[in-house]
Amino acid sequence: MKNRIKVYRAMHDLTQEGLANELGVTRQTILAIEKGKYDPSLDLAFRIARFFGVTIEDIFLYGDTAERK
Amino acid sequence: MFKIVYNGCNMKRNTFYLLAGIVALAEVGIFWLSVELERPILIQVAFVLGVLLLYVARRRVEERLEDERTAMITEKAALRTLEVSWVVFFAISLGSAVVAFSRPLGLRPPHPPDPNVTHALIIRITEPDVLPFDLFGRFAIGQLVLLCLMIFLYVGFRMYYARKYGEWDRDEEQD
């Protein structure tokens, strides 16, 4: 599953550490999600989306959606 | 208005690791003392207290050490370790059961008088004063070996899953 966390982070001028602190996870988890090595739980995905004020689909691109975009 | 915030005695991550090292060294020392004094209860109590101390200290670390990803890594490593361990434990237990059942069950009849008993007694008296490596000792050592195997397996699986889920990845923010 691809995601655009890095883009949204840049838009909000946030570091991985800063985002991790806001979401209550470790910085390595944010890094692992950005690199596609770890798919977050639904709960964390919602928290990320709400933090950036967008929907989950705006941030996470599942399967063929990711290929189309 | 003043606001009193209880901060407890929180600690940094490195302080926690330092404390863990000190506890480990203390455990080694107490183990030695326990052997010298021939009091197993010393190391047993010290080990339980040491583990409890580390559990409490871990909860007081300021930086976040655990989240859903690390919990998942721990779960997967523990499950794989259990999957291997129960087979090994069961195989060894089966072997022990075969040894146990290959002899008559129940109370054993008294041994017939040994014609060389006087000779045996003399040999026993002249032997050095050491503990015999009896069945109980072998059981304890076997248990320790199995426990070490479990720990090695767990550490191995944990490293594998930690690497798989990006525990040691680096990026431009760290470079």
gemmi code that builds the backbone of each chain (N, CA, C; Angstrom):
import gemmi

chains = {
    "A": [
        ("MET", (0.839, -1.194, 0.000), (0.000, 0.000, 0.000), (0.880, 1.252, 0.000)),
        ("LYS", (0.630, 2.124, -0.995), (1.422, 3.354, -1.061), (0.741, 4.453, -0.237)),
        ("ASN", (1.523, 5.457, 0.086), (0.927, 6.563, 0.849), (1.640, 7.872, 0.529)),
        ("ARG", (0.994, 8.946, 0.929), (1.554, 10.268, 0.647), (1.801, 11.064, 1.936)),
        ("ILE", (2.214, 10.320, 2.939), (2.465, 10.979, 4.229), (3.597, 11.994, 4.108)),
        ("LYS", (4.607, 11.600, 3.336), (5.771, 12.476, 3.201), (5.358, 13.825, 2.591)),
        ("VAL", (4.458, 13.743, 1.602), (3.986, 14.966, 0.937), (3.236, 15.842, 1.942)),
        ("TYR", (2.319, 15.201, 2.669), (1.521, 15.973, 3.636), (2.394, 16.518, 4.768)),
        ("ARG", (3.419, 15.749, 5.104), (4.346, 16.219, 6.142), (5.062, 17.486, 5.668)),
        ("ALA", (5.479, 17.439, 4.406), (6.184, 18.596, 3.838), (5.250, 19.798, 3.772)),
        ("MET", (3.976, 19.530, 3.404), (3.006, 20.628, 3.316), (2.779, 21.287, 4.675)),
        ("HIS", (2.846, 20.482, 5.722), (2.630, 21.020, 7.079), (3.947, 21.343, 7.786)),
        ("ASP", (5.048, 21.216, 7.054), (6.373, 21.521, 7.598), (6.639, 20.759, 8.899)),
        ("LEU", (6.447, 19.464, 8.807), (6.616, 18.601, 9.987), (7.748, 17.596, 9.764)),
        ("THR", (8.501, 17.331, 10.799), (9.498, 16.257, 10.713), (8.814, 14.939, 11.089)),
        ("GLN", (9.524, 13.842, 10.826), (8.982, 12.532, 11.217), (8.806, 12.476, 12.736)),
        ("GLU", (9.791, 13.012, 13.428), (9.736, 13.024, 14.898), (8.515, 13.816, 15.384)),
        ("GLY", (8.297, 14.971, 14.749), (7.166, 15.819, 15.136), (5.840, 15.124, 14.904)),
        ("LEU", (5.704, 14.503, 13.732), (4.458, 13.798, 13.428), (4.263, 12.611, 14.377)),
        ("ALA", (5.375, 11.906, 14.648), (5.303, 10.755, 15.552), (4.826, 11.189, 16.938)),
        ("ASN", (5.362, 12.308, 17.414), (4.944, 12.810, 18.735), (3.469, 13.192, 18.744)),
        ("GLU", (3.020, 13.795, 17.653), (1.611, 14.196, 17.567), (0.683, 12.982, 17.579)),
        ("LEU", (1.155, 11.897, 16.933), (0.288, 10.718, 16.802), (0.501, 9.686, 17.912)),
        ("GLY", (1.535, 9.891, 18.724), (1.799, 8.947, 19.815), (2.404, 7.648, 19.354)),
        ("VAL", (3.261, 7.728, 18.339), (3.991, 6.533, 17.889), (5.482, 6.872, 17.826)),
        ("THR", (6.307, 5.868, 17.516), (7.743, 6.136, 17.411), (8.072, 6.691, 16.026)),
        ("ARG", (9.227, 7.374, 15.948), (9.631, 7.932, 14.658), (9.871, 6.827, 13.634)),
        ("GLN", (10.370, 5.670, 14.123), (10.639, 4.555, 13.206), (9.352, 4.054, 12.558)),
        ("THR", (8.245, 4.174, 13.268), (6.968, 3.724, 12.699), (6.551, 4.629, 11.542)),
        ("ILE", (6.720, 5.949, 11.724), (6.401, 6.880, 10.638), (7.295, 6.584, 9.429)),
        ("LEU", (8.588, 6.360, 9.702), (9.538, 6.054, 8.625), (9.140, 4.755, 7.908)),
        ("ALA", (8.780, 3.723, 8.700), (8.399, 2.437, 8.105), (7.134, 2.572, 7.255)),
        ("ILE", (6.179, 3.397, 7.699), (4.953, 3.596, 6.924), (5.283, 4.336, 5.622)),
        ("GLU", (6.090, 5.378, 5.735), (6.448, 6.156, 4.539), (7.149, 5.287, 3.502)),
        ("LYS", (7.998, 4.375, 3.980), (8.751, 3.518, 3.057), (7.939, 2.323, 2.586)),
        ("GLY", (6.718, 2.190, 3.087), (5.860, 1.086, 2.656), (6.215, -0.241, 3.289)),
        ("LYS", (7.011, -0.214, 4.362), (7.396, -1.470, 5.012), (6.380, -1.898, 6.051)),
        ("TYR", (5.541, -0.965, 6.468), (4.545, -1.301, 7.482), (3.226, -0.616, 7.153)),
        ("ASP", (2.168, -1.405, 7.113), (0.834, -0.838, 6.910), (0.215, -0.557, 8.268)),
        ("PRO", (-0.172, 0.696, 8.520), (-0.695, 1.026, 9.858), (-2.066, 0.399, 10.105)),
        ("SER", (-2.432, 0.304, 11.362), (-3.774, -0.185, 11.699), (-4.798, 0.847, 11.224)),
        ("LEU", (-6.050, 0.426, 11.191), (-7.112, 1.336, 10.749), (-7.183, 2.550, 11.682)),
        ("ASP", (-6.977, 2.273, 12.967), (-7.020, 3.346, 13.966), (-5.948, 4.393, 13.686)),
        ("LEU", (-4.727, 3.940, 13.445), (-3.630, 4.889, 13.190), (-3.841, 5.597, 11.852)),
        ("ALA", (-4.347, 4.863, 10.867), (-4.603, 5.474, 9.553), (-5.616, 6.623, 9.695)),
        ("PHE", (-6.667, 6.388, 10.480), (-7.667, 7.444, 10.705), (-7.045, 8.631, 11.439)),
        ("ARG", (-6.199, 8.324, 12.420), (-5.578, 9.412, 13.185), (-4.674, 10.253, 12.297)),
        ("ILE", (-3.961, 9.592, 11.386), (-3.080, 10.333, 10.463), (-3.929, 11.230, 9.564)),
        ("ALA", (-4.992, 10.629, 9.019), (-5.855, 11.392, 8.108), (-6.487, 12.583, 8.828)),
        ("ARG", (-6.986, 12.355, 10.018), (-7.632, 13.446, 10.779), (-6.630, 14.524, 11.159)),
        ("PHE", (-5.419, 14.095, 11.458), (-4.394, 15.074, 11.828), (-4.142, 16.039, 10.662)),
        ("PHE", (-4.113, 15.500, 9.438), (-3.874, 16.353, 8.270), (-5.172, 16.967, 7.727)),
        ("GLY", (-6.301, 16.583, 8.297), (-7.594, 17.137, 7.876), (-8.043, 16.655, 6.510)),
        ("VAL", (-7.706, 15.424, 6.180), (-8.128, 14.855, 4.890), (-8.739, 13.474, 5.129)),
        ("THR", (-9.182, 12.837, 4.049), (-9.720, 11.479, 4.212), (-8.594, 10.454, 4.090)),
        ("ILE", (-8.892, 9.242, 4.520), (-7.880, 8.173, 4.448), (-7.442, 7.955, 3.001)),
        ("GLU", (-8.427, 8.001, 2.080), (-8.100, 7.750, 0.669), (-7.149, 8.799, 0.085)),
        ("ASP", (-7.156, 9.990, 0.683), (-6.223, 11.022, 0.205), (-4.776, 10.669, 0.554)),
        ("ILE", (-4.614, 9.941, 1.618), (-3.253, 9.638, 2.075), (-2.810, 8.238, 1.668)),
        ("PHE", (-3.693, 7.275, 1.838), (-3.320, 5.886, 1.526), (-3.932, 5.449, 0.209)),
        ("LEU", (-3.090, 4.899, -0.638), (-3.538, 4.469, -1.962), (-3.441, 2.955, -2.032)),
        ("TYR", (-4.594, 2.321, -2.135), (-4.611, 0.861, -2.066), (-4.596, 0.231, -3.458)),
        ("GLY", (-3.702, -0.721, -3.672), (-3.663, -1.560, -4.875), (-3.724, -0.798, -6.164)),
        ("ASP", (-4.781, -1.090, -6.984), (-4.874, -0.519, -8.333), (-5.071, 1.000, -8.285)),
        ("THR", (-5.606, 1.511, -7.179), (-5.762, 2.966, -7.036), (-4.396, 3.634, -7.116)),
        ("ALA", (-3.438, 3.007, -6.448), (-2.088, 3.558, -6.429), (-1.496, 3.569, -7.836)),
        ("GLU", (-1.784, 2.492, -8.613), (-1.237, 2.419, -9.973), (-1.853, 3.477, -10.874)),
        ("ARG", (-3.203, 3.707, -10.713), (-3.889, 4.705, -11.551), (-3.358, 6.106, -11.285)),
        ("LYS", (-3.093, 6.384, -9.993), (-2.635, 7.735, -9.648), (-1.176, 7.875, -10.032)),
    ],
    "B": [
        ("MET", (-2.695, 31.227, 38.957), (-2.973, 29.911, 39.551), (-1.810, 28.953, 39.305)),
        ("PHE", (-1.454, 28.271, 40.347), (-0.397, 27.280, 40.191), (-1.029, 25.935, 39.828)),
        ("LYS", (-0.327, 25.247, 38.986), (-0.805, 23.920, 38.615), (0.287, 22.912, 38.939)),
        ("ILE", (-0.039, 22.032, 39.861), (0.970, 21.037, 40.249), (0.830, 19.830, 39.335)),
        ("VAL", (1.901, 19.518, 38.665), (1.898, 18.353, 37.771), (2.855, 17.321, 38.332)),
        ("TYR", (2.315, 16.159, 38.627), (3.188, 15.099, 39.138), (3.957, 14.486, 37.982)),
        ("ASN", (5.265, 14.626, 38.078), (6.110, 14.124, 36.990), (6.701, 12.755, 37.318)),
        ("GLY", (6.434, 12.274, 38.564), (7.000, 10.988, 38.949), (8.506, 11.063, 38.924)),
        ("CYS", (9.160, 9.956, 38.619), (10.611, 10.022, 38.424), (10.890, 9.448, 37.034)),
        ("ASN", (10.478, 10.200, 36.030), (10.675, 9.760, 34.660), (12.162, 9.749, 34.311)),
        ("MET", (12.482, 8.929, 33.361), (13.886, 8.805, 32.981), (14.040, 8.763, 31.465)),
        ("LYS", (15.265, 9.044, 31.039), (15.578, 8.986, 29.614), (15.775, 7.526, 29.216)),
        ("ARG", (15.752, 7.306, 27.911), (15.901, 5.946, 27.421), (17.274, 5.363, 27.796)),
        ("ASN", (18.325, 6.200, 27.634), (19.673, 5.718, 27.948), (19.835, 5.415, 29.434)),
        ("THR", (19.153, 6.195, 30.275), (19.200, 5.923, 31.719), (18.606, 4.545, 32.007)),
        ("PHE", (17.526, 4.237, 31.286), (16.890, 2.929, 31.462), (17.855, 1.802, 31.061)),
        ("TYR", (18.542, 1.996, 29.920), (19.490, 0.959, 29.471), (20.635, 0.806, 30.468)),
        ("LEU", (21.069, 1.950, 31.048), (22.134, 1.907, 32.056), (21.653, 1.131, 33.284)),
        ("LEU", (20.422, 1.412, 33.692), (19.848, 0.716, 34.845), (19.755, -0.785, 34.571)),
        ("ALA", (19.356, -1.135, 33.347), (19.241, -2.557, 32.977), (20.607, -3.234, 33.079)),
        ("GLY", (21.655, -2.536, 32.640), (23.005, -3.088, 32.728), (23.431, -3.295, 34.176)),
        ("ILE", (23.131, -2.314, 35.017), (23.492, -2.415, 36.448), (22.755, -3.587, 37.094)),
        ("VAL", (21.471, -3.721, 36.759), (20.679, -4.835, 37.317), (21.272, -6.177, 36.882)),
        ("ALA", (21.655, -6.264, 35.594), (22.229, -7.515, 35.084), (23.523, -7.856, 35.828)),
        ("LEU", (24.371, -6.833, 36.043), (25.628, -7.067, 36.779), (25.350, -7.501, 38.211)),
        ("ALA", (24.368, -6.841, 38.832), (24.003, -7.190, 40.204), (23.505, -8.637, 40.274)),
        ("GLU", (22.743, -9.042, 39.263), (22.221, -10.419, 39.241), (23.368, -11.426, 39.163)),
        ("VAL", (24.384, -11.109, 38.357), (25.543, -12.007, 38.243), (26.231, -12.124, 39.603)),
        ("GLY", (26.404, -10.960, 40.270), (27.038, -10.957, 41.585), (26.235, -11.749, 42.597)),
        ("ILE", (24.927, -11.568, 42.572), (24.069, -12.278, 43.542), (24.059, -13.781, 43.248)),
        ("PHE", (24.147, -14.126, 41.965), (24.213, -15.550, 41.600), (25.470, -16.181, 42.227)),
        ("TRP", (26.588, -15.450, 42.079), (27.853, -15.940, 42.644), (27.728, -16.082, 44.165)),
        ("LEU", (27.154, -15.061, 44.795), (26.974, -15.079, 46.248), (26.070, -16.235, 46.668)),
        ("SER", (25.038, -16.450, 45.861), (24.081, -17.513, 46.143), (24.762, -18.881, 46.102)),
        ("VAL", (25.655, -19.051, 45.128), (26.396, -20.317, 45.022), (27.342, -20.473, 46.204)),
        ("GLU", (28.030, -19.366, 46.553), (28.986, -19.404, 47.669), (28.291, -19.762, 48.985)),
        ("LEU", (27.119, -19.155, 49.199), (26.390, -19.389, 50.451), (25.492, -20.623, 50.395)),
        ("GLU", (25.423, -21.227, 49.193), (24.550, -22.390, 48.962), (23.104, -22.079, 49.326)),
        ("ARG", (22.658, -20.888, 48.919), (21.268, -20.487, 49.178), (20.607, -20.083, 47.858)),
        ("PRO", (19.928, -21.032, 47.215), (19.300, -20.733, 45.911), (18.230, -19.646, 45.985)),
        ("ILE", (17.607, -19.510, 47.173), (16.515, -18.538, 47.306), (16.996, -17.112, 47.026)),
        ("LEU", (18.290, -16.852, 47.315), (18.845, -15.507, 47.088), (18.706, -15.090, 45.630)),
        ("ILE", (19.218, -15.919, 44.733), (19.200, -15.552, 43.307), (17.774, -15.606, 42.766)),
        ("GLN", (16.967, -16.526, 43.308), (15.588, -16.629, 42.821), (14.804, -15.354, 43.134)),
        ("VAL", (14.912, -14.895, 44.380), (14.211, -13.661, 44.772), (14.802, -12.457, 44.035)),
        ("ALA", (16.143, -12.416, 43.955), (16.803, -11.283, 43.295), (16.407, -11.207, 41.822)),
        ("PHE", (16.273, -12.366, 41.185), (15.914, -12.371, 39.762), (14.505, -11.809, 39.556)),
        ("VAL", (13.576, -12.269, 40.378), (12.189, -11.784, 40.256), (12.130, -10.283, 40.536)),
        ("LEU", (12.843, -9.837, 41.601), (12.849, -8.404, 41.935), (13.480, -7.583, 40.814)),
        ("GLY", (14.558, -8.110, 40.234), (15.234, -7.414, 39.126), (14.312, -7.224, 37.940)),
        ("VAL", (13.597, -8.283, 37.593), (12.665, -8.198, 36.461), (11.545, -7.194, 36.770)),
        ("LEU", (11.020, -7.246, 37.993), (9.962, -6.299, 38.388), (10.464, -4.854, 38.316)),
        ("LEU", (11.683, -4.636, 38.805), (12.277, -3.295, 38.777), (12.378, -2.781, 37.337)),
        ("LEU", (12.813, -3.670, 36.431), (12.954, -3.245, 35.034), (11.590, -2.968, 34.399)),
        ("TYR", (10.590, -3.763, 34.763), (9.241, -3.519, 34.225), (8.733, -2.137, 34.667)),
        ("VAL", (8.938, -1.839, 35.970), (8.483, -0.538, 36.496), (9.258, 0.591, 35.835)),
        ("ALA", (10.593, 0.431, 35.735), (11.434, 1.481, 35.144), (11.056, 1.726, 33.687)),
        ("ARG", (10.698, 0.656, 32.991), (10.368, 0.777, 31.565), (9.134, 1.659, 31.348)),
        ("ARG", (8.226, 1.580, 32.301), (6.998, 2.384, 32.183), (7.268, 3.863, 32.438)),
        ("ARG", (8.431, 4.156, 33.030), (8.733, 5.547, 33.374), (9.651, 6.221, 32.367)),
        ("VAL", (9.967, 5.517, 31.297), (10.816, 6.131, 30.271), (10.003, 7.197, 29.544)),
        ("GLU", (10.593, 8.400, 29.433), (9.865, 9.531, 28.825), (9.575, 9.290, 27.348)),
        ("GLU", (10.629, 8.836, 26.628), (10.442, 8.642, 25.189), (9.594, 7.400, 24.952)),
        ("ARG", (8.877, 7.428, 23.855), (8.013, 6.298, 23.540), (8.860, 5.131, 23.024)),
        ("LEU", (8.748, 4.011, 23.686), (9.514, 2.831, 23.280), (8.645, 1.848, 22.519)),
        ("GLU", (7.347, 1.920, 22.755), (6.450, 0.926, 22.153), (5.299, 1.602, 21.442)),
        ("ASP", (4.904, 1.033, 20.346), (3.661, 1.436, 19.686), (3.113, 0.215, 18.958)),
        ("GLU", (2.146, 0.413, 18.089), (1.500, -0.758, 17.487), (2.454, -1.579, 16.614)),
        ("ARG", (3.440, -0.904, 15.996), (4.383, -1.647, 15.140), (5.310, -2.515, 15.993)),
        ("THR", (5.864, -1.945, 17.067), (6.752, -2.736, 17.920), (5.970, -3.860, 18.615)),
        ("ALA", (4.710, -3.568, 18.962), (3.876, -4.607, 19.583), (3.668, -5.759, 18.604)),
        ("MET", (3.477, -5.414, 17.327), (3.275, -6.459, 16.317), (4.547, -7.291, 16.128)),
        ("ILE", (5.711, -6.600, 16.131), (6.986, -7.307, 15.998), (7.153, -8.284, 17.166)),
        ("THR", (6.861, -7.802, 18.367), (6.982, -8.651, 19.559), (6.035, -9.852, 19.466)),
        ("GLU", (4.796, -9.593, 19.052), (3.807, -10.677, 18.946), (4.259, -11.741, 17.959)),
        ("LYS", (4.710, -11.289, 16.786), (5.115, -12.256, 15.749), (6.308, -13.077, 16.211)),
        ("ALA", (7.299, -12.401, 16.835), (8.497, -13.110, 17.306), (8.111, -14.124, 18.383)),
        ("ALA", (7.218, -13.716, 19.287), (6.800, -14.609, 20.377), (6.054, -15.819, 19.824)),
        ("LEU", (5.192, -15.580, 18.838), (4.411, -16.682, 18.251), (5.324, -17.686, 17.553)),
        ("ARG", (6.270, -17.186, 16.754), (7.196, -18.095, 16.054), (8.032, -18.885, 17.069)),
        ("THR", (8.477, -18.200, 18.131), (9.267, -18.874, 19.167), (8.452, -19.988, 19.816)),
        ("LEU", (7.186, -19.687, 20.089), (6.306, -20.689, 20.695), (6.111, -21.873, 19.755)),
        ("GLU", (5.942, -21.569, 18.466), (5.724, -22.645, 17.491), (6.889, -23.625, 17.441)),
        ("VAL", (8.125, -23.089, 17.547), (9.302, -23.968, 17.525), (9.486, -24.627, 18.890)),
        ("SER", (9.325, -23.826, 19.948), (9.642, -24.310, 21.303), (8.752, -25.472, 21.726)),
        ("TRP", (7.462, -25.399, 21.399), (6.581, -26.455, 21.914), (6.947, -27.792, 21.269)),
        ("VAL", (7.418, -27.761, 20.014), (7.817, -29.012, 19.363), (9.058, -29.583, 20.057)),
        ("VAL", (10.055, -28.701, 20.318), (11.285, -29.146, 20.984), (10.973, -29.653, 22.388)),
        ("PHE", (10.186, -28.878, 23.131), (9.825, -29.272, 24.507), (9.096, -30.609, 24.517)),
        ("PHE", (8.168, -30.754, 23.578), (7.362, -31.974, 23.539), (8.235, -33.174, 23.189)),
        ("ALA", (9.151, -32.994, 22.219), (10.040, -34.087, 21.821), (10.890, -34.536, 23.005)),
        ("ILE", (11.448, -33.556, 23.747), (12.291, -33.895, 24.898), (11.448, -34.554, 25.993)),
        ("SER", (10.237, -34.032, 26.200), (9.356, -34.624, 27.213), (8.970, -36.057, 26.837)),
        ("LEU", (8.739, -36.284, 25.547), (8.413, -37.642, 25.092), (9.575, -38.592, 25.389)),
        ("GLY", (10.785, -38.114, 25.111), (11.976, -38.930, 25.401), (12.058, -39.260, 26.880)),
        ("SER", (11.806, -38.237, 27.724), (11.849, -38.445, 29.174), (10.779, -39.441, 29.602)),
        ("ALA", (9.587, -39.324, 28.979), (8.489, -40.237, 29.321), (8.857, -41.680, 28.961)),
        ("VAL", (9.519, -41.847, 27.810), (9.931, -43.195, 27.401), (10.902, -43.771, 28.432)),
        ("VAL", (11.856, -42.941, 28.880), (12.821, -43.402, 29.897), (12.084, -43.776, 31.179)),
        ("ALA", (11.115, -42.923, 31.565), (10.385, -43.172, 32.814), (9.541, -44.442, 32.731)),
        ("PHE", (8.878, -44.652, 31.583), (7.971, -45.802, 31.459), (8.699, -47.105, 31.126)),
        ("SER", (9.974, -47.002, 30.798), (10.712, -48.231, 30.477), (11.108, -48.990, 31.753)),
        ("ARG", (10.821, -48.375, 32.919), (11.071, -49.053, 34.197), (9.728, -49.370, 34.857)),
        ("PRO", (9.709, -50.269, 35.805), (8.436, -50.585, 36.470), (7.870, -49.356, 37.180)),
        ("LEU", (6.560, -49.173, 37.072), (5.926, -48.024, 37.712), (5.678, -48.312, 39.193)),
        ("GLY", (5.454, -47.280, 39.939), (5.142, -47.437, 41.349), (6.394, -47.527, 42.202)),
        ("LEU", (6.196, -47.978, 43.457), (7.327, -48.067, 44.376), (8.254, -49.206, 43.963)),
        ("ARG", (9.508, -48.911, 43.958), (10.457, -49.965, 43.592), (10.692, -50.893, 44.764)),
        ("PRO", (10.890, -52.176, 44.460), (11.216, -53.104, 45.568), (12.595, -52.755, 46.123)),
        ("PRO", (12.813, -53.054, 47.387), (14.142, -52.749, 47.956), (15.242, -53.495, 47.210)),
        ("HIS", (16.384, -52.816, 47.118), (17.503, -53.450, 46.422), (17.970, -54.685, 47.175)),
        ("PRO", (18.356, -55.716, 46.444), (18.956, -56.871, 47.144), (20.292, -56.462, 47.757)),
        ("PRO", (20.664, -57.100, 48.821), (21.943, -56.715, 49.463), (23.114, -56.863, 48.492)),
        ("ASP", (23.917, -55.814, 48.466), (25.059, -55.802, 47.558), (26.244, -56.485, 48.238)),
        ("PRO", (26.786, -57.537, 47.614), (27.940, -58.220, 48.252), (29.162, -57.304, 48.351)),
        ("ASN", (29.247, -56.284, 47.490), (30.431, -55.407, 47.532), (30.170, -54.122, 48.320)),
        ("VAL", (29.164, -54.159, 49.213), (28.753, -52.926, 49.873), (29.883, -52.304, 50.710)),
        ("THR", (30.654, -53.148, 51.348), (31.758, -52.640, 52.163), (32.772, -51.918, 51.276)),
        ("HIS", (33.043, -52.547, 50.128), (33.996, -51.971, 49.181), (33.467, -50.638, 48.662)),
        ("ALA", (32.163, -50.625, 48.328), (31.551, -49.399, 47.803), (31.611, -48.275, 48.823)),
        ("LEU", (31.380, -48.611, 50.081), (31.425, -47.601, 51.133), (32.816, -46.988, 51.250)),
        ("ILE", (33.809, -47.837, 51.155), (35.192, -47.354, 51.253), (35.485, -46.383, 50.113)),
        ("ILE", (35.031, -46.760, 48.908), (35.255, -45.894, 47.746), (34.553, -44.551, 47.962)),
        ("ARG", (33.319, -44.614, 48.475), (32.553, -43.378, 48.676), (33.255, -42.464, 49.694)),
        ("ILE", (33.800, -43.044, 50.718), (34.474, -42.236, 51.735), (35.707, -41.547, 51.151)),
        ("THR", (36.414, -42.255, 50.284), (37.647, -41.683, 49.742), (37.383, -40.702, 48.602)),
        ("GLU", (36.139, -40.682, 48.088), (35.826, -39.751, 46.991), (35.847, -38.305, 47.482)),
        ("PRO", (36.204, -37.356, 46.607), (36.157, -35.948, 47.036), (34.726, -35.516, 47.326)),
        ("ASP", (34.586, -34.496, 48.171), (33.269, -34.042, 48.603), (32.649, -33.145, 47.531)),
        ("VAL", (32.081, -33.751, 46.508), (31.425, -32.976, 45.439), (29.976, -33.424, 45.325)),
        ("LEU", (29.155, -32.541, 44.783), (27.748, -32.897, 44.590), (27.627, -33.852, 43.421)),
        ("PRO", (26.895, -34.933, 43.560), (26.696, -35.818, 42.410), (25.769, -35.158, 41.389)),
        ("PHE", (26.068, -35.360, 40.135), (25.265, -34.784, 39.059), (24.072, -35.712, 38.823)),
        ("ASP", (23.141, -35.648, 39.740), (22.039, -36.603, 39.725), (20.930, -36.166, 38.751)),
        ("LEU", (19.827, -36.872, 38.854), (18.709, -36.619, 37.944), (18.202, -35.188, 38.070)),
        ("PHE", (18.129, -34.681, 39.315), (17.617, -33.337, 39.546), (18.526, -32.297, 38.906)),
        ("GLY", (19.837, -32.510, 39.050), (20.810, -31.594, 38.442), (20.695, -31.597, 36.941)),
        ("ARG", (20.551, -32.785, 36.364), (20.421, -32.882, 34.908), (19.135, -32.202, 34.426)),
        ("PHE", (18.083, -32.332, 35.215), (16.814, -31.690, 34.863), (16.966, -30.168, 34.854)),
        ("ALA", (17.660, -29.643, 35.884), (17.860, -28.188, 35.982), (18.682, -27.673, 34.807)),
        ("ILE", (19.768, -28.406, 34.486), (20.628, -27.979, 33.372), (19.856, -28.060, 32.055)),
        ("GLY", (19.102, -29.151, 31.902), (18.302, -29.303, 30.682), (17.305, -28.176, 30.525)),
        ("GLN", (16.693, -27.786, 31.635), (15.726, -26.691, 31.616), (16.408, -25.372, 31.223)),
        ("LEU", (17.604, -25.157, 31.769), (18.350, -23.940, 31.430), (18.718, -23.911, 29.953)),
        ("VAL", (19.132, -25.073, 29.432), (19.506, -25.148, 28.005), (18.293, -24.818, 27.138)),
        ("LEU", (17.137, -25.396, 27.494), (15.916, -25.126, 26.727), (15.527, -23.655, 26.813)),
        ("LEU", (15.690, -23.079, 27.994), (15.360, -21.660, 28.180), (16.277, -20.783, 27.326)),
        ("CYS", (17.575, -21.136, 27.318), (18.524, -20.374, 26.488), (18.151, -20.504, 25.018)),
        ("LEU", (17.753, -21.723, 24.616), (17.334, -21.933, 23.225), (16.153, -21.033, 22.888)),
        ("MET", (15.195, -20.964, 23.819), (14.022, -20.111, 23.600), (14.424, -18.648, 23.458)),
        ("ILE", (15.341, -18.209, 24.326), (15.771, -16.805, 24.280), (16.476, -16.506, 22.961)),
        ("PHE", (17.374, -17.427, 22.546), (18.080, -17.235, 21.281), (17.094, -17.169, 20.117)),
        ("LEU", (16.130, -18.092, 20.129), (15.123, -18.115, 19.068), (14.339, -16.803, 19.041)),
        ("TYR", (13.932, -16.353, 20.233), (13.134, -15.131, 20.317), (13.926, -13.935, 19.802)),
        ("VAL", (15.181, -13.837, 20.241), (16.015, -12.706, 19.788), (16.195, -12.769, 18.265)),
        ("GLY", (16.440, -13.980, 17.755), (16.615, -14.140, 16.312), (15.373, -13.724, 15.536)),
        ("PHE", (14.212, -14.238, 15.973), (12.960, -13.889, 15.287), (12.665, -12.397, 15.420)),
        ("ARG", (12.990, -11.837, 16.583), (12.712, -10.414, 16.792), (13.557, -9.557, 15.851)),
        ("MET", (14.825, -9.952, 15.703), (15.699, -9.204, 14.794), (15.196, -9.320, 13.358)),
        ("TYR", (14.738, -10.521, 12.999), (14.229, -10.733, 11.640), (13.029, -9.833, 11.361)),
        ("TYR", (12.059, -9.841, 12.282), (10.848, -9.035, 12.053), (11.119, -7.538, 12.211)),
        ("ALA", (12.033, -7.197, 13.115), (12.379, -5.773, 13.275), (12.978, -5.243, 11.969)),
        ("ARG", (13.817, -6.050, 11.347), (14.430, -5.633, 10.074), (13.367, -5.560, 8.979)),
        ("LYS", (12.477, -6.547, 8.982), (11.418, -6.586, 7.964), (10.510, -5.358, 8.053)),
        ("TYR", (10.216, -4.919, 9.280), (9.308, -3.786, 9.456), (10.049, -2.475, 9.747)),
        ("GLY", (11.262, -2.386, 9.217), (11.969, -1.108, 9.156), (12.492, -0.539, 10.449)),
        ("GLU", (12.871, -1.415, 11.388), (13.371, -0.909, 12.673), (14.691, -0.155, 12.516)),
        ("TRP", (15.547, -0.619, 11.621), (16.873, -0.001, 11.509), (17.041, 0.791, 10.223)),
        ("ASP", (15.923, 1.090, 9.574), (16.012, 1.899, 8.346), (16.430, 3.323, 8.684)),
        ("ARG", (17.120, 3.926, 7.737), (17.522, 5.317, 7.923), (17.010, 6.116, 6.733)),
        ("ASP", (16.880, 7.400, 6.909), (16.491, 8.246, 5.781), (17.205, 9.583, 5.874)),
        ("GLU", (16.784, 10.506, 5.002), (17.522, 11.776, 4.902), (17.468, 12.591, 6.203)),
        ("GLU", (16.436, 12.351, 7.039), (16.345, 13.133, 8.282), (17.439, 12.752, 9.269)),
        ("GLN", (17.956, 11.533, 9.123), (18.998, 11.085, 10.044), (20.388, 11.315, 9.473)),
        ("ASP", (20.487, 11.435, 8.129), (21.802, 11.561, 7.496), (22.327, 12.992, 7.555)),
    ],
}
model = gemmi.Model(1)
for chain_id, residues in chains.items():
    chain = gemmi.Chain(chain_id)
    for i, (resn, *xyz) in enumerate(residues, 1):
        res = gemmi.Residue()
        res.name, res.seqid = resn, gemmi.SeqId(i, " ")
        for name, pos in zip(("N", "CA", "C"), xyz):
            atom = gemmi.Atom()
            atom.name, atom.element = name, gemmi.Element(name[0])
            atom.pos, atom.b_iso = gemmi.Position(*pos), 0.0
            res.add_atom(atom)
        chain.add_residue(res)
    model.add_chain(chain)
structure = gemmi.Structure()
structure.add_model(model)
structure.setup_entities()
